[in-house]
Amino acid sequence: MALSLAQAPSHNIPMATNVFHGNSTRRGFTMRSLMFAGVTCALLSACGGDSAPTQPINDPGTTTVDVFTPGLVFSPAFLTVNVGTTVRWNITGVAHDVTFAGSTAGTPQSIPVTTNAVISRTFNSKGSFPYDCRTHPGMSGSVTVQ
């Protein structure tokens, strides 16, 4: 005589139906836990949409590099370029400024608050030139000239 799953003796083995109703604590997880993990992964994946790339651009043949403003980030935020490279800030949508920190020799002139414009600066001196958007705290980047 064969036993059905519901009639199986309980030798400390949870019934299969318990796992699907969120009642199993024996196996260390429940369907609710699995669902929570899935939702959490989906939400974390969705949060990365406006993040700025941190990969430097290192192409010796490049003489012009574009930086875009997709929301509240500079993209790419961090550049490594050669002496003589022109960087173009493509400021669209929301108004931004590009304010260079410090007064190191070769620091380009800051870009005032603007929108829907492409403004260029040529880097003729080696060094590191950090900048931010003072209008949006936390929005920053840097150009390293080698």
ZAPA-854197 format. One line per 8 residues: number of its first residue (from 1); for each residue y, z, x of C-alpha. Coordinates in nm, 2 decimals. Each point is the difference from the previous one (the first is absolute). Layout:
REM residues N
NUM = Y,Z,X ~ ...
END
This chain:
REM residues 146
1 = 0.00,0.00,0.00 ~ 0.33,-0.11,0.15 ~ 0.30,0.23,-0.02 ~ 0.34,-0.14,-0.10 ~ 0.30,0.08,0.22 ~ 0.12,0.26,-0.26 ~ -0.34,0.18,0.01 ~ -0.03,0.01,0.38
9 = -0.05,0.35,0.13 ~ 0.31,0.15,0.16 ~ -0.12,0.07,0.36 ~ 0.36,0.05,0.11 ~ 0.06,-0.37,-0.04 ~ 0.30,-0.09,-0.22 ~ -0.07,-0.24,-0.28 ~ 0.14,-0.35,0.04
17 = 0.21,0.04,-0.32 ~ 0.19,0.30,0.16 ~ 0.13,-0.22,0.28 ~ 0.17,-0.25,-0.24 ~ 0.15,0.27,-0.21 ~ 0.17,0.19,0.28 ~ -0.22,0.31,-0.02 ~ -0.19,-0.03,0.33
25 = 0.10,0.24,0.27 ~ -0.34,-0.02,0.17 ~ 0.07,-0.33,0.18 ~ 0.35,0.10,0.11 ~ 0.19,-0.26,-0.20 ~ 0.05,-0.10,-0.36 ~ 0.12,-0.32,-0.16 ~ 0.34,0.17,-0.04
33 = 0.01,0.04,0.37 ~ -0.09,-0.36,0.06 ~ 0.26,-0.11,-0.25 ~ 0.27,0.22,0.16 ~ -0.08,-0.14,0.34 ~ 0.02,-0.36,-0.13 ~ 0.34,0.06,-0.17 ~ 0.13,0.18,0.31
41 = -0.09,-0.29,0.22 ~ 0.16,-0.25,-0.24 ~ 0.32,0.20,-0.01 ~ 0.02,0.04,0.38 ~ -0.06,-0.37,0.04 ~ 0.28,-0.08,-0.24 ~ 0.25,0.22,0.18 ~ 0.02,-0.22,0.31
49 = 0.18,-0.29,-0.15 ~ 0.35,0.05,0.17 ~ -0.12,0.12,0.34 ~ 0.16,-0.16,0.30 ~ -0.22,-0.16,0.26 ~ 0.01,0.19,0.33 ~ -0.16,-0.28,0.21 ~ 0.25,-0.11,0.26
57 = 0.08,-0.37,0.03 ~ -0.08,-0.11,0.36 ~ 0.03,-0.38,0.02 ~ 0.17,-0.10,0.32 ~ 0.09,-0.34,-0.16 ~ 0.18,0.15,-0.30 ~ 0.37,-0.02,0.02 ~ 0.08,0.10,-0.36
65 = -0.17,0.27,-0.20 ~ 0.05,0.08,-0.37 ~ 0.01,0.35,-0.15 ~ -0.03,0.03,-0.38 ~ 0.09,0.28,-0.24 ~ -0.27,0.01,-0.27 ~ 0.12,0.31,-0.18 ~ 0.09,0.30,0.21
73 = -0.16,-0.11,0.33 ~ 0.08,-0.23,0.29 ~ -0.29,-0.24,0.05 ~ -0.10,-0.02,0.28 ~ 0.16,0.33,0.09 ~ -0.08,0.00,0.37 ~ 0.05,-0.30,0.22 ~ -0.06,-0.07,0.37
81 = 0.19,-0.31,0.11 ~ 0.12,-0.17,0.31 ~ 0.36,0.00,0.13 ~ 0.20,-0.26,-0.18 ~ -0.19,0.02,-0.33 ~ 0.19,-0.01,-0.32 ~ -0.11,0.23,-0.29 ~ 0.10,-0.11,-0.35
89 = 0.01,0.27,-0.27 ~ -0.07,-0.16,-0.34 ~ 0.16,0.25,-0.24 ~ -0.08,-0.09,-0.36 ~ 0.00,0.19,-0.33 ~ 0.10,0.35,0.07 ~ 0.31,0.05,0.23 ~ -0.08,0.13,0.35
97 = 0.17,0.05,0.33 ~ -0.13,-0.01,0.36 ~ 0.15,0.28,0.21 ~ -0.09,0.01,0.36 ~ -0.02,0.34,0.16 ~ 0.17,0.09,0.32 ~ 0.23,-0.19,0.23 ~ -0.25,-0.13,0.26
105 = 0.12,-0.30,0.19 ~ -0.11,-0.31,-0.20 ~ -0.01,0.17,-0.33 ~ 0.09,-0.26,-0.26 ~ 0.27,0.05,-0.26 ~ -0.13,0.18,-0.32 ~ -0.02,-0.20,-0.32 ~ 0.20,0.14,-0.29
113 = -0.14,0.05,-0.35 ~ -0.09,-0.34,-0.14 ~ -0.24,-0.18,-0.23 ~ -0.13,-0.36,-0.04 ~ 0.10,-0.09,0.36 ~ -0.17,-0.09,0.33 ~ 0.18,0.17,0.29 ~ -0.10,-0.06,0.36
121 = 0.03,0.19,0.32 ~ -0.10,-0.13,0.35 ~ -0.14,0.25,0.25 ~ 0.11,-0.08,0.35 ~ -0.08,0.33,0.17 ~ -0.33,0.18,0.06 ~ -0.05,0.33,-0.18 ~ -0.10,0.16,-0.32
129 = 0.24,-0.03,-0.29 ~ -0.09,0.22,-0.30 ~ 0.17,-0.06,-0.33 ~ 0.01,0.13,-0.36 ~ 0.13,-0.08,-0.34 ~ 0.24,0.29,-0.06 ~ 0.01,-0.09,-0.37 ~ -0.37,0.08,-0.02
137 = -0.11,0.30,0.22 ~ -0.34,-0.05,0.16 ~ 0.04,-0.38,0.01 ~ -0.01,-0.07,0.37 ~ -0.12,-0.23,0.27 ~ 0.04,-0.09,0.37 ~ 0.04,-0.30,0.22 ~ -0.14,0.04,0.35
145 = 0.12,-0.27,0.24 ~ -0.21,-0.06,0.32
END
